[in-house]
Amino acid sequence: MNFKLINDTIKLLETFDSENINSIYSNDINGFKNWIAEKEISEKHIVPEEPAWEGKNNGRSAESVISTLLVHLNRYAKTYSKSAIAGSDFSTQEEFIYLINLQAFGEMTKIELIKKNIHDKSAGILTINRLIKQGWVEQTNSAKDKRSKVLKMTQQGIIALDQQMNKIRNASKIVTGNLNYTEKIQLIKILDKLDRFHNPIYNRNIDSNQLIETVLKDYSFGEN
């Protein structure tokens, strides 16, 4: 048995654990492998070719470009979602996204469903109330905790979602545009990494007045 290799692996795991205090990487073998891969690239100073972007020569940062492009992509996606529900009984894309989550993950409380969709509480409650009024969702006593109320899809909701799913899937295909399969997988990895960074912050419910200052204080934003 190669005890030196085992010892080196343990030391590497200890380094991973100490550097992953903000859970940027998942605390499992996949997170460990991703950390090693990115560390290897960083230590070898492998820098991908930097693309040109509008305003770059005037000092516009990569972070600014990323933020803007994410906003643009969200707006593009909304226009396709709007088309997917045109002529149906759905009023907003949030309604069918809420139903998709209930179908995928099963019954949950109002707050759980709202958080699952990264939605403001007031807007989430309005969406849920519309779904209940349509007869697509009902609120019942939880089987796990009789003191708690949970939401679940009705048969009407299942039918309504099923009738629109083909258009919704086509809208999703259009959103990914001209990316090939490899690029889609790479994008999933990058967006998933960002989601795993932001989701714990979101769940802390930090007041908007202190949000930016708190995140800057609690997390490292060195040169990545």
N, C-alpha and C positions, 0 to 999 in steps of 0.2 A: 504493500500500500504506500502511495506517495504522500508521506506526511507533510513534506514541505509544500506541496500543492494544496493540501487541505488547509494548512496554516495560512498560506497566502490568500486562499479564498475567503477564509474567516475574516482576515484583516480587511480584505476588499469589501466584504459585507458590512463590517463595522464602519468603514468610511462612507459607504452608501447610506447607512442609517443616520450617520451624523450630518451628512450633507442634504438629506431628504426630509429635513424637519418640517418643511411646509407642504409635504406630500405632493410635490410636483410630479413625482413618479409614483405609480401604484406600488404598494408594499407587498409585492409578490415577485415571482421569478421574471415575469414580463417587464415589470418596472425596473428590476435589477439589470436585465439585459439591455433595456433601452438606455439606462444610465451609463452602462459600460460603453455602449456603441457611441454615444454622444461625447463621452469623456475621451475616447480614443480619437475621434475626429478633432476635438478641441486641442488635445495634446500634440497632434501631428500638424496643427495649424492648417487644416484643410478648409479653405474658405471657398464657398461656391461663387461662381461668377456673379457679380452684382449687376442687377438689371438697371436700366435707366427708368426714371419716373419724373412726372411733372413736378417742377419746383426743386428738384434735387440740387441743381447748380446754385440755387438761392438759399440752400441750407435746410430744405424740408427733410425731416427725419424719416427713417424707415417706419417708425412707430406711427407717425402721422398718416403715412400711406396705408398701412395695414388697417388702422381704425376707419379711415374713409372708405376703403374697399369693402370692409365688413358691413358698413352702413348701406353702401350701394347694393351689395348682394342681398341684404335683407329686404330692401325695397323692391328689387327685381323679383325675389321669391314671392312677395306679397301680391304683385300684379298677376303672377301665374296662378296663385292660390285663389285670387278673386275670380279669375276666369274659370277655374275648376268647379266653383260652386255657383256660377251664374245660372239662373233659371231654376235653382233648387230652393229648398226651404232653409238652407244654411244662410246666416247673415254675415258671419265672419270666419276667417280661417281658424281662429282660436276655438270655435265650436267643434269643428271636425278634429282638431288636434287633441282637444280634451277627450273626445270620444275614442280616438285612437289609443290614447294612454289608458283609459278605463278598460278598453278591450284587451290591451297588451298586458297590463299589470293587475287587473282585477279591481275589486272595490277598494275605495280609500276615502278618507275624510276630505272635506272641502279644502282644508289648509294643505293637506298632502298633495291634492290634485293641482292646486294653484302653484305650489312650490315646484312640482314636477314640470310645470310649464314656464317657470321663471317669470311669473306674472305678478303685477301689483295686486294686493288683496282686493281692493275695491273693484278693479276691472275683472278680476277672476270671479268674484261673487256675481257680478252682472252676467258673465258668460254662463256660469252654472245655473243661475235663475232662468236664463233663456232656454237652456237645455231641459230643465225640469218642466217649464211651461209648454215646450214642444212635445213633452211626453217621451223624450229620448233617454232621460236619466231620472232615477227615483232615489229618494233618500230613505234609508231604513236603519233599524238598529243593528249595530255591529254584532256579529256572532262571537267575536273575541271579547268585547267589552260592551255590555248592555247599556252602559251610561253614555256610549259614544254613538254618533250617527255617521253612517258611511253612504257614499254614492255608488250606484252601480247602473250599468246600461240596461235599458228595457229592450224588449224584442223590437219595438218600434225604432229605437236608436240603432240597433244592429242593422235593421233593414235600411234605414236612412243612410247610414255610413256606407253600407255595401253598395248602394246605388251610385255613390259618388266616387268609390275607391279607384275605379279605372282612370277617371279624369285626374284624381289626386296623384296617382302613380305617374301619369304622363307629365303632370306639372313638375314632379320631383325630377324626372328624367331631363326635362328642359333646363331646370335650374343648374344641373351639373354640366350643361353645355357641351363643349367640345373636349372635355377631359377624357383621356384614355383610362383604362382600368388601373394601371399603375399609378397615375396621377391622382385618381380618386382615393386609392388606398393611402397614398402619402398625405393627402389632404385630411382624410379621416384621422390619421395619427396626429397631425398637427392641431386640428380643431379639438380633438379629444384631450390633448395635453393642455390646451387653453381652458377647456371646460373644467377639467379636474383642478386647475388652478383657481378659477373664479367661483366655482360652485360652493366651496366651503366659506368663502368670503360672503357670498350672497346669503347663505344660511345663517350667518351671524347677525343679520338684520341691523347692521350698523347705520346709525342716523346719517342722512345725506350730508349734513353739515360737517360731520367728522370722517366721512368715508375715505376720501382721498388721503388725508393726513394719516389716518389709522393704517391704511394699507401700505403706504410708503414707509411707515415706521416699523411695521411688523414683517415686511418682506424685503428681500434683497433684490435690487434692480440694477445690478452691475452690468458690465458689457457682456452680452450673451452671444 
